[in-house]
Structures are given as C-alpha cells and as structure tokens.
C-alpha cells in the first residue's frame, strides 16, 4: 500500500518516513497509519484547538478589563476588591505562597513514583549483573529488589502525605476566607435600610463556592498543572513516540468537553437563578401569607427547577461517557506502538509498563484543571453578585429584591453563554 508524497500530504509523509527510519524498512502499513495519526494530525489539531482557546481567553480578558474599568467608579463600601483573585491574595497571600511552594516541591517525589517501577522491572528482575555494589554495599538480586521496593513504598507514602497536607491546608485557608466573606455580607445586610430575607441564601449557600475556590485559586493550577507536565515529561523521556501517543486524544477532549461543559454551565446558572426566584417567592409568602398566586408560582418554579436539572443530567452523563471513551482510546496507541517497539528491541518492557502505569494518572490532573475552570467561572459570577449586594447596602431602595434577583438571573445567563464575567 503506497501513500502519495506530493501536495497536502507531502510534509506529513516526509515526517513519518523520518520516524520510520528507526523501525526499518519492514515496518507494516498499519504502523504507518498510526504514526501519521499520532505524530502529524493529532499535534496539528492540538495546535488549532490551543490557538482557538487562547484567542477566546484573550477576548474574555479584554471583556473583564472593560467591566473592571466601568466598575471602578462604584467600589464596595465594605472594601471588597474588584477581582476574585485580588480578594484571595489580599487575605491569604501567605497561605497561597506556601501551598504553591509545597506543590512544586512535590513534583520530584511524583516523578520518583513513576520511575521506580521501571527500575524494578528492568534492573531488579534481571539477574545477569548480580551481585552488584551500591553505595559501598554488595547486594544480591533479592536484597536489591527489596531495597528498591522499600524506596518505592516510601515515595508513595511521601506523595500521599503531601496530598493530604495540601488538602488540609487548603481547607483551612478556604474556611477562613469564607468566614470573612460571610461577615462582610452580614455587615452589608445590617447597613441596608430594608433588611429583606434575600441575604439568607447569600450568606448560607451562595458564598460557599467562592470560599471553596479560594482554597484552590493558585495551588490547584500549579499542583495539577505540574502533575500533568511531570507525567508527560516522564512519558517523553521513556520514548518520544509514546509521549506523543499520550497526547493523541487530548485535542479531541479539549475540543468537545469544554463545549459540553459550557452548556452545563448555562443550565446550572439558570438553576441558581431559579432558586433565587424561588427564595424570593417563599419570602413573600412568609411575610405576606395572603398574596394571591404565590402557591401557583412556587409550583411553577419547582417544575422549572426539575426541568433544568434533567437537562443537566443528560448533558453531564453524555460528557462523562464521551470523555471515558476518548481516555480509553489512548492505551490502544500504547499497546500497538509500544508493543511493536518492544518486539523490535527498541524499547524495554519496563519502560512500556511504566508508561502504561503513568497514563493511569495522566487524565486526572486534566479533569481537575477543567473542574478548576468551571469553579472559577461560577465563583467569579457569585463574587460579582456579592459585591453588588454590598454596594446596594448604601444605595438600597424599597422592595428591590425582585429587581436584583432578575438582574442576577440575566447576568448569570449572559455570562454562561458568553463564557465571560458577569
């Protein structure tokens, strides 16, 4: 089977032929197809997706800058900074610096947990060079195996301990910021001329996502991003072709998953807005029990919430199934390419096993980064609403609950559709 080497396929064909030189002239046709996919088309698609994402991110940044400029004339009376990151840094700068430093320092430990299994398979299980001398001690094969396994166990315990410490420390920082934010909202509510019940869900529930995001504002992108880069670097060090194979499905995940997630965000924020309306209706019923049509309006609100939640479930589980399928596709490239390299003697069995073990944890940091992005968008909108509430504490007008709730709902919907700040 021949592939044309002219026109649009010339450069990819030449690149693949260069790579095929390491496999010899007897490389099968299927390997040619797989290498075209792994080394040419998937990287090109990844570049296009990344460029598109950067362009959209630049547009959102400009939109936020315009909004901040317009908002600069109406600062909160209670000193809330205009940006969510500014608020986190103002009140937890030291904690965030410690979390970031510990996260970066843990990357060598993570790399050791990936490298040691390869050493066990390739070195400790190969009896050809034993007994061997290490650090002045003569070790038999069994002694060397136990020593490496003990080091591996220590690395696993150290990595787990660092994760546990980071989670506890992040929780402490987040709870302190959450308490401060609740006190700020409470002070704002007490300063209002009309102390309506709309502050109750704001203080009890809606500030919690902001406090939760504060725990991971800087630590999560550094730690999870560092984990992703460390695992990817380990794969490339074992074999560049296997490293490229690990990224084959990544552009498809980056293309489809965020788009489905944005649809979930739209419905999730519609649900939040509907719950706010429901809270207003229940508050009216509590203060004016004889209000006409309140019970029917509450029932309608219940049905709207049910419909929105069903939409969320359908999209969420479709997205989960698609992501699981794309994630399961990558080992196909490992088994085919890596298996062929092992058969040809161009890759050790230990390196292939190590890459397969590393890939088990490869998708986890990417999922965490996508979840971080979702949490940031949601928390940023909620923080904007908290600042709006604080400003209204000095400019409140009678019976402005419905007006503020409707404005908040429209703000949520538009921000979710645009992927830009409220």
BAKOL-863018 format. One record per residue (C-alpha): residue in three letters; x negated, y negated, z negated. Coordinates in pm, whole numbers, plus 50000, padded with zeros to 5 digits. Layout:
N
ALAXYZ
...
END
This chain:
422
UNK500005000050000
UNK498464967050111
UNK499174932149980
UNK498734901750206
UNK495854879050117
UNK496974848050306
UNK499424819950235
UNK501014815849896
UNK499674849549775
UNK496014843349864
UNK494804828549535
UNK496644853049308
UNK495454881649524
UNK491834869949501
UNK492074865749122
UNK493474900649083
UNK490814915649312
UNK488134899249097
UNK489624915248786
UNK489994948648963
UNK486254950049021
UNK485824961448661
UNK488174990948728
UNK486555002449052
UNK487935007949397
UNK490055037349286
UNK492435015749082
UNK496035026649155
UNK498615004049319
UNK500735001549004
UNK497764986448821
UNK497534960149095
UNK501204951049039
UNK500864949748662
UNK497754927948680
UNK499504903948919
UNK502264900148661
UNK500004897448356
UNK497184875948495
UNK498914853748752
UNK502674849548743
UNK503224850648367
UNK500494824448298
UNK501884801848572
UNK505384804648427
UNK503984797548081
UNK502274765948208
UNK505514753848369
UNK507554760748055
UNK504944743747834
UNK504804713048063
UNK508594710648064
UNK508684713547685
UNK506054686347643
UNK508004663247875
UNK511204668147674
UNK509294663447348
UNK507884630647479
UNK511394619047568
UNK512674627847221
UNK509734609647064
UNK510494578147262
UNK514144580747165
UNK513204583846799
UNK510874553846825
UNK513684532646972
UNK516034544046698
UNK513464536346428
UNK512954501746578
UNK516684494946571
UNK516924508946220
UNK514084487846079
UNK516444458846010
UNK518674479745784
UNK516374496145532
UNK517944515645250
UNK518384496344929
UNK517044526244741
UNK513724528944922
UNK514274559345143
UNK511684558445425
UNK512984557845781
UNK511454591545877
UNK511794625545714
UNK508074632545733
UNK507394598745573
UNK509674608045284
UNK507914641545236
UNK504464625645242
UNK505424597345008
UNK506504620444726
UNK504484652544786
UNK501294642744967
UNK499024661344725
UNK501114693144730
UNK501284693245110
UNK497494689245137
UNK496944718844903
UNK499384740745095
UNK497744732445429
UNK494234738645294
UNK495154772445143
UNK496964782545463
UNK493884775245674
UNK491574792645427
UNK493654824445450
UNK493064829245825
UNK489734848045783
UNK491484872345547
UNK494184877845808
UNK491534884646074
UNK489874909945843
UNK493144929245812
UNK493194931846192
UNK489524940846242
UNK489114967045969
UNK491464993346123
UNK489364992346441
UNK486194997746235
UNK487815027346060
UNK488785044146388
UNK485655036346590
UNK482955038846320
UNK484115057246010
UNK485685085846209
UNK482655090246437
UNK480265114646269
UNK477455110146522
UNK475495083846328
UNK475955095745969
UNK474465094245715
UNK473975056945755
UNK472425029245544
UNK474494998945445
UNK473254971845205
UNK470454994745089
UNK472755024345015
UNK472805056745211
UNK476405066545276
UNK477895098345409
UNK480805097145651
UNK483355102545372
UNK481775076245148
UNK481695051145433
UNK485355058545515
UNK486415053245154
UNK484385021045129
UNK485935006245445
UNK489425017145337
UNK488865000744996
UNK487844968245168
UNK490924970645390
UNK493154975745085
UNK491574945644916
UNK492134924345228
UNK495814934645239
UNK496274926144871
UNK494494892744915
UNK496634883945219
UNK499844893145036
UNK498774873444728
UNK498104842444936
UNK501554845145097
UNK503184849444756
UNK501314819544612
UNK502184797744912
UNK505884806344887
UNK505984798944513
UNK504104766244553
UNK506294755644846
UNK509394763244642
UNK508164741444355
UNK507384712144585
UNK510734715444760
UNK512754716844438
UNK511074685544304
UNK511844666644623
UNK515394680044622
UNK515964667744267
UNK514584633544358
UNK516814631644665
UNK519904641244465
UNK519104614244210
UNK518774588944494
UNK522144598344640
UNK523714597444294
UNK522344562544227
UNK523614551344565
UNK527054565344488
UNK527204548044149
UNK526354514844316
UNK529314517444553
UNK532424496944496
UNK534584527144578
UNK533284559344424
UNK535014584044654
UNK534644621844645
UNK532644623044970
UNK529424621844767
UNK530184655744611
UNK529324677444916
UNK526454654044997
UNK524844658744655
UNK525714695444605
UNK525164710544951
UNK524044687545231
UNK520804676445069
UNK519624712345024
UNK518454717545386
UNK516374685845351
UNK514764699145033
UNK514224732845199
UNK512504716745494
UNK510294696745261
UNK508764729445139
UNK507504737445488
UNK507124703645658
UNK503364707745705
UNK502484741745556
UNK504644762645791
UNK503354749446127
UNK499774751946003
UNK500074786545850
UNK502354802446111
UNK500574784946398
UNK497224796146256
UNK498544831746222
UNK499694831546584
UNK496344818346711
UNK494354842446491
UNK496224873346616
UNK495994861346975
UNK492254854646941
UNK491774889446797
UNK493514904747098
UNK491424884847344
UNK488234894747164
UNK489134931647196
UNK489834927547568
UNK490844896447769
UNK493304916547980
UNK495114929147670
UNK495134893747530
UNK496774881547849
UNK499234910747832
UNK500314899247485
UNK501464866247639
UNK503344881447933
UNK506814878947778
UNK506094846747588
UNK507154822447866
UNK510484840647902
UNK511044838047525
UNK510144801147528
UNK512484795147822
UNK515604813747709
UNK515514814247328
UNK515354776247265
UNK518204770447511
UNK520394795547333
UNK519304780747001
UNK520384746047113
UNK523844759747190
UNK523934774546840
UNK522834740746702
UNK525734723446878
UNK528294746946724
UNK526564747046384
UNK526724709346365
UNK530324709646481
UNK530964733146189
UNK529224709445947
UNK531274680246077
UNK534484700246047
UNK533634709745691
UNK533104672945617
UNK536564665345758
UNK537994693645550
UNK536394678845240
UNK538004645345318
UNK541414662045363
UNK541074680745036
UNK540024648844863
UNK543104631144998
UNK545264659544874
UNK543634657544531
UNK544174620144496
UNK547444617444690
UNK549224650344647
UNK552314637844827
UNK550544628945152
UNK552534641745449
UNK550944666145689
UNK547964673545464
UNK548644710945434
UNK549094714845812
UNK545894695345875
UNK544004717545631
UNK545264748845808
UNK544204734646144
UNK540774727246003
UNK540484763245878
UNK541254776246229
UNK538694752946386
UNK536004764846145
UNK536864801246224
UNK536664795046600
UNK533334777146572
UNK531834804546354
UNK532894831546603
UNK531144812446884
UNK528024810446670
UNK528094847846602
UNK528414856846972
UNK525524834747083
UNK523344843846785
UNK523574881446836
UNK523084878247213
UNK519964857547148
UNK518724883046894
UNK519264911947137
UNK517524893547422
UNK514564884547203
UNK514224920247078
UNK514254933147438
UNK511574908547551
UNK509464916747245
UNK509754954147312
UNK508624949247673
UNK505104938147579
UNK503904972347447
UNK504574985747800
UNK501674964547924
UNK499514975447631
UNK500145012347692
UNK499715010148069
UNK496734986548093
UNK495104996447764
UNK495645033447827
UNK494035030748169
UNK491055012048022
UNK490615038747754
UNK490745066448017
UNK488105048248225
UNK485915043547917
UNK486135005647940
UNK487955001747605
UNK487645020447278
UNK490625038747135
UNK490165019946809
UNK490444986446987
UNK493684997147157
UNK495155009246827
UNK494084976946659
UNK495734955946930
UNK498964975846901
UNK498914971546523
UNK498224934346557
UNK501074929546802
UNK503474942746538
UNK502964909646355
UNK502484888446668
UNK506124878146723
UNK506784869946356
UNK504924836246350
UNK506584826146678
UNK510014832946529
UNK509054812846221
UNK507954783546436
UNK511264784146627
UNK513134785546298
UNK511004756646173
UNK512014735846476
UNK515684743246412
UNK515314734346043
UNK513554701846132
UNK516314690746372
UNK519044698946122
UNK517254682745826
UNK516394651446022
UNK520044645346107
UNK521134651645748
UNK518424628445619
UNK519664601145855
UNK523164605445712
UNK521794603045356
UNK520104570345445
UNK523374558245597
UNK525154566645274
UNK522514548045072
UNK522844516945288
UNK526604517545255
UNK526264516644877
UNK525614479344909
UNK527904473345207
UNK530854495945132
UNK534334487345247
UNK537594501345112
UNK538614535645243
UNK535584540445467
UNK535384578045410
UNK537164588145728
UNK535214563145935
UNK531904575845803
UNK532884612245845
UNK533964607046207
UNK530774587846282
UNK528734615446125
UNK530524641946331
UNK529934623046655
UNK526334617346555
UNK525794654546494
UNK527394664946821
UNK525474639947034
UNK522174647946865
UNK522654685146916
UNK523494680447284
UNK520554657447345
UNK518094675747121
UNK517244641046984
UNK517574624746641
UNK520894612646511
END
